[in-house]
Amino acid sequence: MQFPGDMSLRAGDIVFCDFPEISGKKIRVVSQKKSGKYLIVDVCHYITKNGCFTRLNMVRESIYRK
């Protein structure tokens, strides 16, 4: 996962993520299977000419959302 820079994130932190269901519908529904708590395993903060970014490698805490 990559997004605008957030220097407060560290490996070992637990973050909660909501991901949408993938469908052809215009209404966005939060996926109960993919959303939930994730453990940050690896963090890379980097700066380019286009801005500052953070890239995360995460693992899932459980199969379904808690």
Predicted model as a PDB file, atoms N, CA, C, CB and O in Angstrom, pLDDT in the B-factor column:
MODEL        1                                                                  
ATOM      1  N   MET A   1       0.845  -1.155   0.000  1.00 70.00           N  
ATOM      2  CA  MET A   1       0.000   0.000   0.000  1.00 70.00           C  
ATOM      3  C   MET A   1       0.898   1.227   0.000  1.00 70.00           C  
ATOM      4  CB  MET A   1      -0.966  -0.008   1.209  1.00 70.00           C  
ATOM      5  O   MET A   1       1.889   1.279   0.729  1.00 70.00           O  
ATOM      6  N   GLN A   2       0.556   2.202  -0.808  1.00 76.00           N  
ATOM      7  CA  GLN A   2       1.324   3.434  -0.883  1.00 76.00           C  
ATOM      8  C   GLN A   2       0.373   4.622  -0.787  1.00 76.00           C  
ATOM      9  CB  GLN A   2       2.153   3.494  -2.191  1.00 76.00           C  
ATOM     10  O   GLN A   2      -0.712   4.598  -1.367  1.00 76.00           O  
ATOM     11  N   PHE A   3       0.776   5.660  -0.056  1.00 83.00           N  
ATOM     12  CA  PHE A   3      -0.060   6.846   0.132  1.00 83.00           C  
ATOM     13  C   PHE A   3       0.825   8.027   0.499  1.00 83.00           C  
ATOM     14  CB  PHE A   3      -1.136   6.605   1.228  1.00 83.00           C  
ATOM     15  O   PHE A   3       2.024   7.848   0.715  1.00 83.00           O  
ATOM     16  N   PRO A   4       0.253   9.258   0.576  1.00 85.00           N  
ATOM     17  CA  PRO A   4       1.062  10.425   0.953  1.00 85.00           C  
ATOM     18  C   PRO A   4       1.780  10.201   2.282  1.00 85.00           C  
ATOM     19  CB  PRO A   4       0.181  11.678   1.043  1.00 85.00           C  
ATOM     20  O   PRO A   4       1.266   9.521   3.169  1.00 85.00           O  
ATOM     21  N   GLY A   5       2.959  10.774   2.407  1.00 86.00           N  
ATOM     22  CA  GLY A   5       3.842  10.529   3.547  1.00 86.00           C  
ATOM     23  C   GLY A   5       3.213  10.698   4.921  1.00 86.00           C  
ATOM     24  O   GLY A   5       2.526  11.686   5.183  1.00 86.00           O  
ATOM     25  N   ASP A   6       3.452   9.725   5.797  1.00 87.00           N  
ATOM     26  CA  ASP A   6       3.020   9.763   7.192  1.00 87.00           C  
ATOM     27  C   ASP A   6       4.170   9.192   8.022  1.00 87.00           C  
ATOM     28  CB  ASP A   6       1.669   8.950   7.417  1.00 87.00           C  
ATOM     29  O   ASP A   6       4.286   7.979   8.197  1.00 87.00           O  
ATOM     30  N   MET A   7       5.011  10.085   8.526  1.00 90.00           N  
ATOM     31  CA  MET A   7       6.210   9.671   9.246  1.00 90.00           C  
ATOM     32  C   MET A   7       5.928   9.088  10.629  1.00 90.00           C  
ATOM     33  CB  MET A   7       7.133  10.836   9.383  1.00 90.00           C  
ATOM     34  O   MET A   7       6.852   8.612  11.289  1.00 90.00           O  
ATOM     35  N   SER A   8       4.681   9.114  11.081  1.00 92.00           N  
ATOM     36  CA  SER A   8       4.357   8.567  12.402  1.00 92.00           C  
ATOM     37  C   SER A   8       4.192   7.047  12.376  1.00 92.00           C  
ATOM     38  CB  SER A   8       3.085   9.209  12.931  1.00 92.00           C  
ATOM     39  O   SER A   8       4.186   6.417  13.434  1.00 92.00           O  
ATOM     40  N   LEU A   9       4.060   6.448  11.195  1.00 91.00           N  
ATOM     41  CA  LEU A   9       3.871   5.000  11.094  1.00 91.00           C  
ATOM     42  C   LEU A   9       5.198   4.273  11.241  1.00 91.00           C  
ATOM     43  CB  LEU A   9       3.213   4.632   9.756  1.00 91.00           C  
ATOM     44  O   LEU A   9       6.212   4.684  10.677  1.00 91.00           O  
ATOM     45  N   ARG A  10       5.178   3.193  12.003  1.00 93.00           N  
ATOM     46  CA  ARG A  10       6.377   2.389  12.261  1.00 93.00           C  
ATOM     47  C   ARG A  10       6.045   0.903  12.119  1.00 93.00           C  
ATOM     48  CB  ARG A  10       6.947   2.687  13.678  1.00 93.00           C  
ATOM     49  O   ARG A  10       4.891   0.503  12.269  1.00 93.00           O  
ATOM     50  N   ALA A  11       7.056   0.094  11.831  1.00 94.00           N  
ATOM     51  CA  ALA A  11       6.875  -1.357  11.808  1.00 94.00           C  
ATOM     52  C   ALA A  11       6.453  -1.810  13.199  1.00 94.00           C  
ATOM     53  CB  ALA A  11       8.182  -2.090  11.352  1.00 94.00           C  
ATOM     54  O   ALA A  11       7.018  -1.368  14.200  1.00 94.00           O  
ATOM     55  N   GLY A  12       5.463  -2.687  13.260  1.00 94.00           N  
ATOM     56  CA  GLY A  12       4.935  -3.164  14.536  1.00 94.00           C  
ATOM     57  C   GLY A  12       3.638  -2.483  14.928  1.00 94.00           C  
ATOM     58  O   GLY A  12       2.933  -2.967  15.814  1.00 94.00           O  
ATOM     59  N   ASP A  13       3.302  -1.353  14.277  1.00 94.00           N  
ATOM     60  CA  ASP A  13       2.030  -0.677  14.544  1.00 94.00           C  
ATOM     61  C   ASP A  13       0.881  -1.481  13.952  1.00 94.00           C  
ATOM     62  CB  ASP A  13       2.037   0.759  13.967  1.00 94.00           C  
ATOM     63  O   ASP A  13       1.044  -2.166  12.942  1.00 94.00           O  
ATOM     64  N   ILE A  14      -0.268  -1.393  14.582  1.00 92.00           N  
ATOM     65  CA  ILE A  14      -1.481  -2.005  14.050  1.00 92.00           C  
ATOM     66  C   ILE A  14      -2.376  -0.892  13.529  1.00 92.00           C  
ATOM     67  CB  ILE A  14      -2.218  -2.864  15.136  1.00 92.00           C  
ATOM     68  O   ILE A  14      -2.647   0.078  14.237  1.00 92.00           O  
ATOM     69  N   VAL A  15      -2.831  -1.034  12.292  1.00 91.00           N  
ATOM     70  CA  VAL A  15      -3.699  -0.038  11.676  1.00 91.00           C  
ATOM     71  C   VAL A  15      -5.010  -0.702  11.265  1.00 91.00           C  
ATOM     72  CB  VAL A  15      -3.006   0.625  10.451  1.00 91.00           C  
ATOM     73  O   VAL A  15      -5.050  -1.900  10.983  1.00 91.00           O  
ATOM     74  N   PHE A  16      -6.074   0.087  11.235  1.00 90.00           N  
ATOM     75  CA  PHE A  16      -7.374  -0.413  10.804  1.00 90.00           C  
ATOM     76  C   PHE A  16      -7.640   0.118   9.408  1.00 90.00           C  
ATOM     77  CB  PHE A  16      -8.509   0.007  11.794  1.00 90.00           C  
ATOM     78  O   PHE A  16      -7.562   1.325   9.180  1.00 90.00           O  
ATOM     79  N   CYS A  17      -7.953  -0.766   8.472  1.00 88.00           N  
ATOM     80  CA  CYS A  17      -8.183  -0.389   7.080  1.00 88.00           C  
ATOM     81  C   CYS A  17      -9.574  -0.824   6.636  1.00 88.00           C  
ATOM     82  CB  CYS A  17      -7.112  -1.008   6.166  1.00 88.00           C  
ATOM     83  O   CYS A  17     -10.017  -1.932   6.937  1.00 88.00           O  
ATOM     84  N   ASP A  18     -10.259   0.068   5.913  1.00 87.00           N  
ATOM     85  CA  ASP A  18     -11.524  -0.250   5.260  1.00 87.00           C  
ATOM     86  C   ASP A  18     -11.270  -0.319   3.767  1.00 87.00           C  
ATOM     87  CB  ASP A  18     -12.629   0.803   5.598  1.00 87.00           C  
ATOM     88  O   ASP A  18     -10.767   0.637   3.177  1.00 87.00           O  
ATOM     89  N   PHE A  19     -11.614  -1.444   3.149  1.00 85.00           N  
ATOM     90  CA  PHE A  19     -11.460  -1.612   1.716  1.00 85.00           C  
ATOM     91  C   PHE A  19     -12.835  -1.833   1.092  1.00 85.00           C  
ATOM     92  CB  PHE A  19     -10.506  -2.791   1.393  1.00 85.00           C  
ATOM     93  O   PHE A  19     -13.671  -2.522   1.677  1.00 85.00           O  
ATOM     94  N   PRO A  20     -13.083  -1.258  -0.087  1.00 85.00           N  
ATOM     95  CA  PRO A  20     -14.388  -1.446  -0.735  1.00 85.00           C  
ATOM     96  C   PRO A  20     -14.499  -2.819  -1.388  1.00 85.00           C  
ATOM     97  CB  PRO A  20     -14.623  -0.355  -1.783  1.00 85.00           C  
ATOM     98  O   PRO A  20     -13.499  -3.430  -1.766  1.00 85.00           O  
ATOM     99  N   GLU A  21     -15.742  -3.290  -1.513  1.00 85.00           N  
ATOM    100  CA  GLU A  21     -16.009  -4.497  -2.291  1.00 85.00           C  
ATOM    101  C   GLU A  21     -15.737  -4.166  -3.753  1.00 85.00           C  
ATOM    102  CB  GLU A  21     -17.485  -5.011  -2.082  1.00 85.00           C  
ATOM    103  O   GLU A  21     -16.005  -3.050  -4.200  1.00 85.00           O  
ATOM    104  N   ILE A  22     -15.220  -5.110  -4.482  1.00 82.00           N  
ATOM    105  CA  ILE A  22     -14.988  -4.908  -5.906  1.00 82.00           C  
ATOM    106  C   ILE A  22     -16.228  -5.395  -6.641  1.00 82.00           C  
ATOM    107  CB  ILE A  22     -13.695  -5.660  -6.398  1.00 82.00           C  
ATOM    108  O   ILE A  22     -16.550  -6.583  -6.636  1.00 82.00           O  
ATOM    109  N   SER A  23     -16.921  -4.443  -7.277  1.00 77.00           N  
ATOM    110  CA  SER A  23     -18.128  -4.790  -8.024  1.00 77.00           C  
ATOM    111  C   SER A  23     -18.389  -3.707  -9.064  1.00 77.00           C  
ATOM    112  CB  SER A  23     -19.354  -4.953  -7.071  1.00 77.00           C  
ATOM    113  O   SER A  23     -17.726  -2.670  -9.065  1.00 77.00           O  
ATOM    114  N   GLY A  24     -19.333  -3.943  -9.930  1.00 76.00           N  
ATOM    115  CA  GLY A  24     -19.690  -2.987 -10.962  1.00 76.00           C  
ATOM    116  C   GLY A  24     -20.704  -1.958 -10.494  1.00 76.00           C  
ATOM    117  O   GLY A  24     -21.088  -1.069 -11.255  1.00 76.00           O  
ATOM    118  N   LYS A  25     -21.139  -2.073  -9.244  1.00 76.00           N  
ATOM    119  CA  LYS A  25     -22.150  -1.158  -8.720  1.00 76.00           C  
ATOM    120  C   LYS A  25     -21.530   0.196  -8.387  1.00 76.00           C  
ATOM    121  CB  LYS A  25     -22.823  -1.756  -7.474  1.00 76.00           C  
ATOM    122  O   LYS A  25     -20.349   0.282  -8.049  1.00 76.00           O  
ATOM    123  N   LYS A  26     -22.346   1.264  -8.487  1.00 80.00           N  
ATOM    124  CA  LYS A  26     -21.858   2.607  -8.175  1.00 80.00           C  
ATOM    125  C   LYS A  26     -21.834   2.870  -6.675  1.00 80.00           C  
ATOM    126  CB  LYS A  26     -22.719   3.651  -8.865  1.00 80.00           C  
ATOM    127  O   LYS A  26     -21.138   3.777  -6.220  1.00 80.00           O  
ATOM    128  N   ILE A  27     -22.583   2.091  -5.904  1.00 82.00           N  
ATOM    129  CA  ILE A  27     -22.604   2.250  -4.452  1.00 82.00           C  
ATOM    130  C   ILE A  27     -21.404   1.503  -3.871  1.00 82.00           C  
ATOM    131  CB  ILE A  27     -23.951   1.721  -3.838  1.00 82.00           C  
ATOM    132  O   ILE A  27     -21.205   0.319  -4.144  1.00 82.00           O  
ATOM    133  N   ARG A  28     -20.609   2.208  -3.068  1.00 81.00           N  
ATOM    134  CA  ARG A  28     -19.435   1.576  -2.446  1.00 81.00           C  
ATOM    135  C   ARG A  28     -19.847   0.929  -1.135  1.00 81.00           C  
ATOM    136  CB  ARG A  28     -18.298   2.612  -2.208  1.00 81.00           C  
ATOM    137  O   ARG A  28     -20.448   1.568  -0.271  1.00 81.00           O  
ATOM    138  N   VAL A  29     -19.513  -0.352  -1.001  1.00 86.00           N  
ATOM    139  CA  VAL A  29     -19.805  -1.119   0.203  1.00 86.00           C  
ATOM    140  C   VAL A  29     -18.482  -1.588   0.783  1.00 86.00           C  
ATOM    141  CB  VAL A  29     -20.755  -2.329  -0.099  1.00 86.00           C  
ATOM    142  O   VAL A  29     -17.622  -2.084   0.055  1.00 86.00           O  
ATOM    143  N   VAL A  30     -18.315  -1.431   2.100  1.00 85.00           N  
ATOM    144  CA  VAL A  30     -17.082  -1.860   2.760  1.00 85.00           C  
ATOM    145  C   VAL A  30     -17.034  -3.378   2.819  1.00 85.00           C  
ATOM    146  CB  VAL A  30     -16.977  -1.260   4.180  1.00 85.00           C  
ATOM    147  O   VAL A  30     -17.997  -4.023   3.234  1.00 85.00           O  
ATOM    148  N   SER A  31     -15.908  -3.944   2.400  1.00 83.00           N  
ATOM    149  CA  SER A  31     -15.716  -5.394   2.415  1.00 83.00           C  
ATOM    150  C   SER A  31     -15.532  -5.879   3.847  1.00 83.00           C  
ATOM    151  CB  SER A  31     -14.502  -5.798   1.548  1.00 83.00           C  
ATOM    152  O   SER A  31     -14.622  -5.430   4.545  1.00 83.00           O  
ATOM    153  N   GLN A  32     -16.380  -6.781   4.279  1.00 82.00           N  
ATOM    154  CA  GLN A  32     -16.254  -7.359   5.614  1.00 82.00           C  
ATOM    155  C   GLN A  32     -15.118  -8.373   5.667  1.00 82.00           C  
ATOM    156  CB  GLN A  32     -17.568  -8.017   6.035  1.00 82.00           C  
ATOM    157  O   GLN A  32     -14.580  -8.649   6.740  1.00 82.00           O  
ATOM    158  N   LYS A  33     -14.751  -8.931   4.513  1.00 81.00           N  
ATOM    159  CA  LYS A  33     -13.701  -9.944   4.475  1.00 81.00           C  
ATOM    160  C   LYS A  33     -12.300  -9.333   4.400  1.00 81.00           C  
ATOM    161  CB  LYS A  33     -13.920 -10.865   3.293  1.00 81.00           C  
ATOM    162  O   LYS A  33     -11.369  -9.866   5.004  1.00 81.00           O  
ATOM    163  N   LYS A  34     -12.134  -8.224   3.671  1.00 85.00           N  
ATOM    164  CA  LYS A  34     -10.806  -7.631   3.486  1.00 85.00           C  
ATOM    165  C   LYS A  34     -10.496  -6.521   4.476  1.00 85.00           C  
ATOM    166  CB  LYS A  34     -10.682  -7.094   2.094  1.00 85.00           C  
ATOM    167  O   LYS A  34      -9.323  -6.261   4.744  1.00 85.00           O  
ATOM    168  N   SER A  35     -11.499  -5.860   5.026  1.00 86.00           N  
ATOM    169  CA  SER A  35     -11.282  -4.759   5.965  1.00 86.00           C  
ATOM    170  C   SER A  35     -10.978  -5.301   7.360  1.00 86.00           C  
ATOM    171  CB  SER A  35     -12.515  -3.832   6.007  1.00 86.00           C  
ATOM    172  O   SER A  35     -11.354  -6.424   7.696  1.00 86.00           O  
ATOM    173  N   GLY A  36     -10.295  -4.492   8.165  1.00 87.00           N  
ATOM    174  CA  GLY A  36     -10.001  -4.891   9.536  1.00 87.00           C  
ATOM    175  C   GLY A  36      -8.626  -4.442   9.983  1.00 87.00           C  
ATOM    176  O   GLY A  36      -8.052  -3.510   9.419  1.00 87.00           O  
ATOM    177  N   LYS A  37      -8.095  -5.112  11.005  1.00 90.00           N  
ATOM    178  CA  LYS A  37      -6.799  -4.754  11.576  1.00 90.00           C  
ATOM    179  C   LYS A  37      -5.671  -5.412  10.792  1.00 90.00           C  
ATOM    180  CB  LYS A  37      -6.729  -5.163  13.056  1.00 90.00           C  
ATOM    181  O   LYS A  37      -5.741  -6.585  10.426  1.00 90.00           O  
ATOM    182  N   TYR A  38      -4.619  -4.614  10.543  1.00 92.00           N  
ATOM    183  CA  TYR A  38      -3.424  -5.084   9.850  1.00 92.00           C  
ATOM    184  C   TYR A  38      -2.192  -4.704  10.665  1.00 92.00           C  
ATOM    185  CB  TYR A  38      -3.343  -4.492   8.415  1.00 92.00           C  
ATOM    186  O   TYR A  38      -2.148  -3.629  11.264  1.00 92.00           O  
ATOM    187  N   LEU A  39      -1.200  -5.574  10.687  1.00 93.00           N  
ATOM    188  CA  LEU A  39       0.077  -5.319  11.343  1.00 93.00           C  
ATOM    189  C   LEU A  39       1.063  -4.823  10.289  1.00 93.00           C  
ATOM    190  CB  LEU A  39       0.615  -6.604  12.064  1.00 93.00           C  
ATOM    191  O   LEU A  39       1.243  -5.462   9.252  1.00 93.00           O  
ATOM    192  N   ILE A  40       1.705  -3.675  10.559  1.00 93.00           N  
ATOM    193  CA  ILE A  40       2.711  -3.148   9.635  1.00 93.00           C  
ATOM    194  C   ILE A  40       3.998  -3.945   9.837  1.00 93.00           C  
ATOM    195  CB  ILE A  40       2.953  -1.607   9.864  1.00 93.00           C  
ATOM    196  O   ILE A  40       4.573  -3.948  10.926  1.00 93.00           O  
ATOM    197  N   VAL A  41       4.441  -4.617   8.779  1.00 94.00           N  
ATOM    198  CA  VAL A  41       5.637  -5.446   8.834  1.00 94.00           C  
ATOM    199  C   VAL A  41       6.859  -4.661   8.367  1.00 94.00           C  
ATOM    200  CB  VAL A  41       5.455  -6.706   7.981  1.00 94.00           C  
ATOM    201  O   VAL A  41       7.953  -4.819   8.910  1.00 94.00           O  
ATOM    202  N   ASP A  42       6.665  -3.815   7.356  1.00 94.00           N  
ATOM    203  CA  ASP A  42       7.774  -3.092   6.747  1.00 94.00           C  
ATOM    204  C   ASP A  42       7.277  -1.719   6.320  1.00 94.00           C  
ATOM    205  CB  ASP A  42       8.366  -3.877   5.533  1.00 94.00           C  
ATOM    206  O   ASP A  42       6.190  -1.602   5.753  1.00 94.00           O  
ATOM    207  N   VAL A  43       8.068  -0.669   6.590  1.00 93.00           N  
ATOM    208  CA  VAL A  43       7.696   0.706   6.231  1.00 93.00           C  
ATOM    209  C   VAL A  43       8.838   1.331   5.441  1.00 93.00           C  
ATOM    210  CB  VAL A  43       7.368   1.559   7.505  1.00 93.00           C  
ATOM    211  O   VAL A  43      10.007   1.157   5.786  1.00 93.00           O  
ATOM    212  N   CYS A  44       8.499   2.055   4.385  1.00 92.00           N  
ATOM    213  CA  CYS A  44       9.486   2.806   3.625  1.00 92.00           C  
ATOM    214  C   CYS A  44       8.936   4.209   3.412  1.00 92.00           C  
ATOM    215  CB  CYS A  44       9.815   2.107   2.261  1.00 92.00           C  
ATOM    216  O   CYS A  44       7.901   4.380   2.768  1.00 92.00           O  
ATOM    217  N   HIS A  45       9.625   5.217   3.950  1.00 91.00           N  
ATOM    218  CA  HIS A  45       9.269   6.616   3.725  1.00 91.00           C  
ATOM    219  C   HIS A  45      10.249   7.139   2.678  1.00 91.00           C  
ATOM    220  CB  HIS A  45       9.321   7.473   5.070  1.00 91.00           C  
ATOM    221  O   HIS A  45      11.460   6.996   2.843  1.00 91.00           O  
ATOM    222  N   TYR A  46       9.742   7.739   1.611  1.00 89.00           N  
ATOM    223  CA  TYR A  46      10.658   8.255   0.612  1.00 89.00           C  
ATOM    224  C   TYR A  46      10.154   9.562   0.019  1.00 89.00           C  
ATOM    225  CB  TYR A  46      10.869   7.231  -0.484  1.00 89.00           C  
ATOM    226  O   TYR A  46       8.956   9.847   0.019  1.00 89.00           O  
ATOM    227  N   ILE A  47      11.100  10.350  -0.486  1.00 90.00           N  
ATOM    228  CA  ILE A  47      10.808  11.656  -1.055  1.00 90.00           C  
ATOM    229  C   ILE A  47      11.236  11.649  -2.515  1.00 90.00           C  
ATOM    230  CB  ILE A  47      11.524  12.792  -0.264  1.00 90.00           C  
ATOM    231  O   ILE A  47      12.353  11.256  -2.851  1.00 90.00           O  
ATOM    232  N   THR A  48      10.322  12.094  -3.378  1.00 87.00           N  
ATOM    233  CA  THR A  48      10.612  12.208  -4.804  1.00 87.00           C  
ATOM    234  C   THR A  48      10.338  13.648  -5.230  1.00 87.00           C  
ATOM    235  CB  THR A  48       9.757  11.193  -5.645  1.00 87.00           C  
ATOM    236  O   THR A  48       9.944  14.478  -4.410  1.00 87.00           O  
ATOM    237  N   LYS A  49      10.542  13.937  -6.485  1.00 91.00           N  
ATOM    238  CA  LYS A  49      10.235  15.281  -6.977  1.00 91.00           C  
ATOM    239  C   LYS A  49       8.724  15.541  -6.973  1.00 91.00           C  
ATOM    240  CB  LYS A  49      10.799  15.469  -8.394  1.00 91.00           C  
ATOM    241  O   LYS A  49       8.291  16.691  -7.058  1.00 91.00           O  
ATOM    242  N   ASN A  50       7.927  14.477  -6.876  1.00 86.00           N  
ATOM    243  CA  ASN A  50       6.462  14.608  -6.838  1.00 86.00           C  
ATOM    244  C   ASN A  50       5.904  14.696  -5.421  1.00 86.00           C  
ATOM    245  CB  ASN A  50       5.825  13.438  -7.551  1.00 86.00           C  
ATOM    246  O   ASN A  50       4.702  14.895  -5.249  1.00 86.00           O  
ATOM    247  N   GLY A  51       6.753  14.552  -4.402  1.00 90.00           N  
ATOM    248  CA  GLY A  51       6.294  14.656  -3.017  1.00 90.00           C  
ATOM    249  C   GLY A  51       6.861  13.571  -2.122  1.00 90.00           C  
ATOM    250  O   GLY A  51       7.769  12.833  -2.505  1.00 90.00           O  
ATOM    251  N   CYS A  52       6.305  13.489  -0.917  1.00 92.00           N  
ATOM    252  CA  CYS A  52       6.725  12.520   0.095  1.00 92.00           C  
ATOM    253  C   CYS A  52       5.690  11.391   0.152  1.00 92.00           C  
ATOM    254  CB  CYS A  52       6.891  13.203   1.499  1.00 92.00           C  
ATOM    255  O   CYS A  52       4.487  11.654   0.165  1.00 92.00           O  
ATOM    256  N   PHE A  53       6.146  10.159   0.186  1.00 92.00           N  
ATOM    257  CA  PHE A  53       5.258   9.005   0.187  1.00 92.00           C  
ATOM    258  C   PHE A  53       5.669   8.006   1.259  1.00 92.00           C  
ATOM    259  CB  PHE A  53       5.252   8.336  -1.185  1.00 92.00           C  
ATOM    260  O   PHE A  53       6.824   7.960   1.682  1.00 92.00           O  
ATOM    261  N   THR A  54       4.700   7.208   1.688  1.00 92.00           N  
ATOM    262  CA  THR A  54       4.940   6.108   2.614  1.00 92.00           C  
ATOM    263  C   THR A  54       4.435   4.834   1.956  1.00 92.00           C  
ATOM    264  CB  THR A  54       4.241   6.353   3.998  1.00 92.00           C  
ATOM    265  O   THR A  54       3.322   4.797   1.432  1.00 92.00           O  
ATOM    266  N   ARG A  55       5.247   3.803   1.984  1.00 92.00           N  
ATOM    267  CA  ARG A  55       4.849   2.499   1.441  1.00 92.00           C  
ATOM    268  C   ARG A  55       4.866   1.495   2.585  1.00 92.00           C  
ATOM    269  CB  ARG A  55       5.798   2.042   0.269  1.00 92.00           C  
ATOM    270  O   ARG A  55       5.829   1.431   3.349  1.00 92.00           O  
ATOM    271  N   LEU A  56       3.788   0.705   2.700  1.00 92.00           N  
ATOM    272  CA  LEU A  56       3.663  -0.272   3.779  1.00 92.00           C  
ATOM    273  C   LEU A  56       3.536  -1.679   3.222  1.00 92.00           C  
ATOM    274  CB  LEU A  56       2.459   0.054   4.665  1.00 92.00           C  
ATOM    275  O   LEU A  56       2.904  -1.898   2.188  1.00 92.00           O  
ATOM    276  N   ASN A  57       4.142  -2.627   3.919  1.00 93.00           N  
ATOM    277  CA  ASN A  57       3.859  -4.046   3.736  1.00 93.00           C  
ATOM    278  C   ASN A  57       3.159  -4.472   5.012  1.00 93.00           C  
ATOM    279  CB  ASN A  57       5.176  -4.906   3.450  1.00 93.00           C  
ATOM    280  O   ASN A  57       3.681  -4.272   6.109  1.00 93.00           O  
ATOM    281  N   MET A  58       1.976  -5.061   4.872  1.00 93.00           N  
ATOM    282  CA  MET A  58       1.164  -5.395   6.036  1.00 93.00           C  
ATOM    283  C   MET A  58       0.692  -6.841   5.965  1.00 93.00           C  
ATOM    284  CB  MET A  58      -0.037  -4.450   6.143  1.00 93.00           C  
ATOM    285  O   MET A  58       0.616  -7.428   4.886  1.00 93.00           O  
ATOM    286  N   VAL A  59       0.376  -7.409   7.126  1.00 93.00           N  
ATOM    287  CA  VAL A  59      -0.231  -8.734   7.209  1.00 93.00           C  
ATOM    288  C   VAL A  59      -1.543  -8.613   7.959  1.00 93.00           C  
ATOM    289  CB  VAL A  59       0.717  -9.754   7.907  1.00 93.00           C  
ATOM    290  O   VAL A  59      -1.707  -7.743   8.814  1.00 93.00           O  
ATOM    291  N   ARG A  60      -2.454  -9.476   7.636  1.00 87.00           N  
ATOM    292  CA  ARG A  60      -3.792  -9.445   8.211  1.00 87.00           C  
ATOM    293  C   ARG A  60      -3.806 -10.053   9.601  1.00 87.00           C  
ATOM    294  CB  ARG A  60      -4.773 -10.177   7.312  1.00 87.00           C  
ATOM    295  O   ARG A  60      -3.175 -11.081   9.843  1.00 87.00           O  
ATOM    296  N   GLU A  61      -4.530  -9.412  10.519  1.00 71.00           N  
ATOM    297  CA  GLU A  61      -4.628  -9.894  11.894  1.00 71.00           C  
ATOM    298  C   GLU A  61      -5.586 -11.089  11.993  1.00 71.00           C  
ATOM    299  CB  GLU A  61      -5.094  -8.760  12.822  1.00 71.00           C  
ATOM    300  O   GLU A  61      -5.345 -12.008  12.776  1.00 71.00           O  
ATOM    301  N   SER A  62      -6.668 -11.082  11.207  1.00 69.00           N  
ATOM    302  CA  SER A  62      -7.623 -12.190  11.198  1.00 69.00           C  
ATOM    303  C   SER A  62      -8.316 -12.230   9.845  1.00 69.00           C  
ATOM    304  CB  SER A  62      -8.664 -12.049  12.349  1.00 69.00           C  
ATOM    305  O   SER A  62      -8.122 -11.340   9.017  1.00 69.00           O  
ATOM    306  N   ILE A  63      -9.123 -13.260   9.620  1.00 66.00           N  
ATOM    307  CA  ILE A  63      -9.756 -13.415   8.314  1.00 66.00           C  
ATOM    308  C   ILE A  63     -10.906 -12.429   8.112  1.00 66.00           C  
ATOM    309  CB  ILE A  63     -10.263 -14.837   8.148  1.00 66.00           C  
ATOM    310  O   ILE A  63     -11.026 -11.848   7.034  1.00 66.00           O  
ATOM    311  N   TYR A  64     -11.739 -12.228   9.107  1.00 60.00           N  
ATOM    312  CA  TYR A  64     -12.871 -11.326   8.964  1.00 60.00           C  
ATOM    313  C   TYR A  64     -12.705 -10.097   9.839  1.00 60.00           C  
ATOM    314  CB  TYR A  64     -14.168 -12.042   9.308  1.00 60.00           C  
ATOM    315  O   TYR A  64     -11.963 -10.108  10.821  1.00 60.00           O  
ATOM    316  N   ARG A  65     -13.402  -9.048   9.467  1.00 56.00           N  
ATOM    317  CA  ARG A  65     -13.342  -7.765  10.178  1.00 56.00           C  
ATOM    318  C   ARG A  65     -13.767  -7.914  11.625  1.00 56.00           C  
ATOM    319  CB  ARG A  65     -14.223  -6.730   9.487  1.00 56.00           C  
ATOM    320  O   ARG A  65     -14.731  -8.615  11.928  1.00 56.00           O  
ATOM    321  N   LYS A  66     -13.042  -7.250  12.521  1.00 57.00           N  
ATOM    322  CA  LYS A  66     -13.383  -7.285  13.948  1.00 57.00           C  
ATOM    323  C   LYS A  66     -13.786  -5.911  14.401  1.00 57.00           C  
ATOM    324  CB  LYS A  66     -12.208  -7.803  14.794  1.00 57.00           C  
ATOM    325  O   LYS A  66     -14.113  -5.719  15.572  1.00 57.00           O  
TER     326      LYS A  66                                                      
ENDMDL                                                                          
END                                                                             
